[in-house]
Amino acid sequence: MNTYRDAWKAGIMVLVGAGAGVGFFAYLAGPMYFAAKVDAETYIPGGVTGLAVGSNVALRGVNVGRVTDLTFPGIQYGGPQALFDKRYGDLVTVVFEVSAESPDQSEEDLRALLAEAVKEGIRARTKMAGITGGSFLELGNPGPGTPPAFVPSWTPGRLYIPSAPGVLDEMISDIQSVLRKLAAFDLEGISTKLNTLLADADSFVEQDGKALVSSLKDNSAALQVILKDPEIQRAIREVADAADGIHHLVKSNSPAVRELLQSLGETIENLEALSAKLRQDPSAIIFTAPPPKLPPSQPDPAPSAHDTGH
């Protein structure tokens, strides 16, 4: 009897523990499993390497859903025979679900919210989870410079969210653009011209450069011979002595020097006046009457002692 009662107690404890575990799991996972969900799809050109069923769907780094299926639009809307139909291009259909963040949000409200976000420019694109990790689907506004949204010629069976180029696709596109620009340059022609230029430079150094150096050496030797000539050296000393004399004479500021400088200044002024008059009346130098003679009562001024040499 006691054995039966103990077993009953043990069973009740197991049921209570299991119920508590289920309740705790429902408390933690309830918002994710029991919240409203909206199915959506997007079309990724080229491929979805690294993306798989169960991959996360994130909005600004926060998980808001998961990928539920990967297929081809040709099979979805044209049947298996339309797998390679050109109308569907190289697109891959990514089907995913987006969960409501609040238990009070209904499926209709979430669908309307996502539809409005699509009008505002939200896009879906693949993004790597890490250098060695897989990929996930990111929702967000890609910003300026993004290609226009793809408009399918068929009617999607779910809420359609246009795609944008993935980060890896953008990197590959940038690299390909750089390679195309490099290919546009005539690298072979540039290399040939550069080699020709280097060859010409080597030829100049080997021939003309040596001749130029030899000519400079000859001219330097001839200049040394000229400078060593006694007559040249004496002429240099005389020029130096004359320059020193002129310097001392000007520096002395003697009356004779001042009178000489004043006379030079007056002469320059007269020449300037004559030049200005000739510019205005060039014929004046020929047809102008001579100056009047001095009257007999005014003798010529007597020469100064300086003029007579006394």
C-alpha positions in Angstrom: 0.0 0.0 0.0 2.8 2.3 0.9 4.5 1.4 -2.4 1.5 2.4 -4.3 1.2 5.7 -2.4 4.8 6.6 -3.0 4.5 5.9 -6.7 1.4 8.1 -6.9 3.3 11.0 -5.2 6.3 10.5 -7.5 3.9 10.6 -10.5 2.3 13.8 -9.3 5.7 15.4 -8.8 6.8 14.5 -12.3 3.6 16.0 -13.8 4.0 19.2 -11.8 7.7 19.4 -12.9 6.8 18.8 -16.5 4.0 21.4 -16.3 6.4 23.9 -14.8 8.9 23.2 -17.5 6.3 23.7 -20.2 5.1 26.9 -18.6 8.6 28.3 -18.3 9.3 27.4 -21.9 6.1 29.0 -23.0 7.0 32.1 -21.0 10.4 32.4 -22.7 9.5 31.2 -26.2 5.9 32.3 -26.3 6.4 35.7 -28.0 8.4 34.0 -30.7 6.2 30.9 -31.4 2.8 32.3 -30.6 3.1 35.9 -31.9 1.5 37.0 -35.1 3.5 36.2 -38.2 3.4 37.4 -41.8 4.9 35.4 -44.7 6.9 37.4 -47.2 9.2 36.8 -50.1 11.9 38.5 -52.0 13.9 37.7 -55.1 17.7 37.7 -54.9 19.6 37.8 -58.3 22.6 35.6 -58.8 22.5 33.3 -55.8 22.1 33.1 -52.0 25.3 31.3 -51.0 25.4 30.9 -47.2 21.7 31.4 -46.8 19.6 28.4 -45.7 16.2 27.5 -44.4 16.2 28.6 -40.7 18.6 31.5 -41.3 17.7 34.6 -39.3 15.9 37.6 -40.6 17.1 40.7 -38.8 16.1 44.3 -38.7 19.0 46.6 -37.6 20.7 43.6 -36.0 17.6 42.4 -34.1 16.2 39.0 -35.0 12.6 39.4 -36.3 12.0 36.2 -38.2 13.5 33.3 -40.1 13.9 32.0 -43.6 11.3 29.2 -44.3 12.0 28.3 -47.9 14.4 28.8 -50.8 13.1 28.1 -54.3 13.0 29.6 -57.8 10.3 31.9 -59.1 10.1 29.9 -62.4 9.0 26.8 -60.4 6.7 28.8 -58.2 4.8 30.6 -60.9 5.5 28.7 -64.1 6.0 25.1 -63.0 9.0 22.9 -63.2 9.3 23.4 -67.0 9.9 27.1 -66.4 13.0 26.7 -64.3 15.2 28.2 -66.9 12.6 30.5 -68.4 14.2 33.8 -69.3 11.3 35.8 -67.9 12.5 34.8 -64.4 16.2 35.4 -65.1 18.7 34.1 -62.5 16.5 35.0 -59.5 16.2 32.9 -56.3 13.1 33.2 -54.2 13.7 33.6 -50.5 10.5 32.9 -48.5 10.6 34.1 -44.9 8.3 35.0 -42.0 8.4 38.1 -39.9 7.1 37.9 -36.3 5.3 40.6 -34.4 7.4 42.1 -31.6 4.3 42.6 -29.4 1.7 40.0 -28.5 -1.0 42.7 -28.9 -0.1 43.2 -32.6 -2.4 41.3 -35.0 -1.3 39.7 -38.3 -3.3 42.4 -40.2 -1.5 45.2 -38.3 1.9 43.6 -39.0 1.1 43.1 -42.7 0.0 46.8 -43.0 3.1 47.9 -41.2 5.4 45.9 -43.5 3.5 47.1 -46.6 4.0 50.7 -45.5 7.7 50.1 -44.9 8.0 48.7 -48.5 6.5 52.0 -49.8 9.1 53.9 -47.7 11.9 52.0 -49.4 12.7 49.0 -47.1 14.7 46.3 -48.9 15.9 42.8 -48.1 19.5 41.8 -48.7 21.8 39.0 -47.7 24.5 39.7 -45.3 27.4 37.6 -43.9 27.1 36.8 -40.2 30.9 36.7 -39.9 34.1 36.0 -41.8 33.6 32.2 -41.5 29.9 32.2 -40.6 26.8 31.8 -42.7 24.5 34.5 -44.0 21.3 36.0 -42.9 18.6 38.1 -44.4 18.6 41.8 -43.4 15.7 44.2 -43.7 16.5 47.9 -43.9 16.8 51.0 -46.0 19.9 50.7 -48.1 20.3 54.4 -48.7 21.1 56.5 -51.8 22.7 54.9 -54.8 20.7 51.7 -54.6 19.3 50.4 -57.9 15.6 50.7 -58.4 13.4 48.1 -56.9 12.7 45.0 -59.1 9.1 44.9 -60.3 8.1 41.2 -61.1 6.0 40.5 -64.2 4.0 38.0 -62.1 1.9 38.4 -59.0 3.7 37.3 -55.9 1.8 34.9 -53.7 3.0 36.6 -50.5 3.9 40.1 -49.3 6.6 41.2 -51.7 9.6 43.0 -50.3 12.1 44.1 -53.0 15.7 43.1 -52.6 18.9 45.1 -52.7 22.4 44.0 -53.5 24.1 42.2 -50.7 27.3 43.6 -49.0 29.4 40.8 -50.6 27.8 41.5 -54.0 28.6 45.2 -53.6 32.2 44.4 -52.8 32.5 42.1 -55.8 30.8 44.7 -58.0 33.3 47.4 -56.9 36.3 45.1 -57.6 34.9 44.2 -61.0 34.4 47.9 -61.7 38.0 48.7 -60.8 39.3 45.8 -63.0 37.2 47.0 -65.9 38.7 50.5 -65.5 42.2 49.0 -65.4 41.5 46.9 -68.5 40.5 50.1 -70.3 44.0 51.5 -69.9 46.5 50.5 -72.6 48.9 49.1 -70.1 51.0 47.4 -72.8 51.4 50.6 -74.7 52.3 52.5 -71.6 54.9 49.8 -70.7 56.4 50.0 -74.2 56.6 53.8 -74.0 58.2 53.7 -70.6 60.8 51.1 -71.8 61.6 53.4 -74.8 62.0 56.4 -72.5 64.3 54.5 -70.2 66.3 53.3 -73.2 66.6 56.9 -74.5 67.8 58.0 -71.1 70.4 55.3 -71.0 71.6 56.3 -74.5 71.9 59.9 -73.5 73.9 59.0 -70.4 76.2 56.8 -72.4 76.8 59.2 -75.3 75.7 62.8 -74.9 76.1 62.8 -71.1 79.8 61.7 -71.4 80.4 64.3 -74.1 78.8 67.0 -71.9 80.9 66.1 -68.9 84.1 66.1 -71.1 83.2 69.6 -72.5 82.6 71.0 -69.0 86.0 69.6 -68.0 87.7 71.2 -71.0 86.0 74.6 -70.4 87.0 74.5 -66.8 90.6 73.8 -67.7 90.7 76.6 -70.2 89.2 79.0 -67.6 91.9 78.0 -65.1 94.6 78.8 -67.7 93.0 82.2 -68.4 92.8 83.1 -64.8 96.4 82.2 -64.2 97.6 84.6 -66.9 99.6 87.5 -65.2 98.0 90.1 -67.4 94.5 88.9 -66.4 95.4 88.9 -62.8 96.8 92.4 -63.0 93.7 93.6 -64.8 91.5 92.1 -62.0 93.6 93.8 -59.3 93.3 97.2 -61.2 89.6 96.8 -61.5 89.3 96.0 -57.8 91.5 99.0 -56.9 89.4 101.3 -59.1 86.2 100.0 -57.5 87.7 100.6 -54.0 88.7 104.2 -55.1 85.2 104.9 -56.4 83.8 103.6 -53.2 86.0 105.7 -51.0 85.3 108.8 -53.1 81.5 108.4 -52.9 81.8 107.6 -49.2 83.9 110.7 -48.5 81.0 113.0 -49.6 83.4 115.8 -50.7 82.2 119.1 -52.2 83.7 118.1 -55.6 81.6 114.8 -55.5 78.5 116.7 -54.5 79.0 119.2 -57.3 79.6 116.4 -59.8 76.4 114.6 -58.7 74.4 117.9 -58.9 75.7 118.5 -62.4 74.8 115.0 -63.5 71.3 115.5 -62.0 70.8 118.8 -63.9 72.0 117.2 -67.1 69.6 114.3 -66.7 66.7 116.7 -66.1 67.6 118.7 -69.2 67.8 115.6 -71.3 64.4 114.5 -70.0 62.9 117.9 -70.8 64.4 117.8 -74.3 63.1 114.3 -74.9 59.6 115.3 -73.8 59.7 118.3 -76.1 60.8 116.2 -79.1 58.1 113.7 -78.5 55.5 116.5 -78.7 57.2 118.4 -81.6 59.9 116.4 -83.4 60.5 119.2 -85.8 61.4 121.7 -83.1 65.1 120.6 -83.2 65.4 121.8 -86.8 63.0 124.8 -87.1 63.4 126.4 -83.7 65.2 129.8 -83.7 68.6 130.0 -82.0 68.7 131.6 -78.5 69.3 135.4 -78.4 72.9 136.7 -78.1 74.2 138.2 -74.9 74.4 142.0 -75.0 78.0 143.4 -75.3 77.8 144.8 -71.8 77.6 141.3 -70.3 80.9 139.5 -70.7 81.2 135.8 -70.6 81.6 134.5 -67.0 85.2 134.1 -66.0 86.4 130.5 -65.7 86.6 129.2 -62.2 89.8 128.0 -60.6 88.5 124.5 -61.0 88.1 124.9 -64.8 91.6 126.4 -65.1 93.2 123.7 -63.1 94.4 126.0 -60.3 
